[in-house]
Amino acid sequence: MSQEPPRRWGARGRRPPHPGEMLHERFLRPLQLDPRAVAPRVGVLTDQLLDLLDGRARVTPMLAERLSLEFGTPAEWWLDLQAQWDEWERRDGRP
């Protein structure tokens, strides 16, 4: 599945999407996939994937590789999403 690169969220205060939000909105929901079924396919515990979807966990380089293989995206795409989220959180914080 081809994905356009994530937008840059440079405007101060504008919250970028968390990687878990993108996973849910661009992949799980459209493909009607249950996170409990996807977790073993990407080699993580169900709780770990659910934490990512809830914004309580980060995309690590290893997880980015696994998501990349599962969904046909570059690992860098996931890491860029995480970097944008981290920058927003550092600069503006959570609402």
Order of alpha helices (4+ residues) and beta strands (2+ residues): alpha-alpha-alpha-alpha-alpha
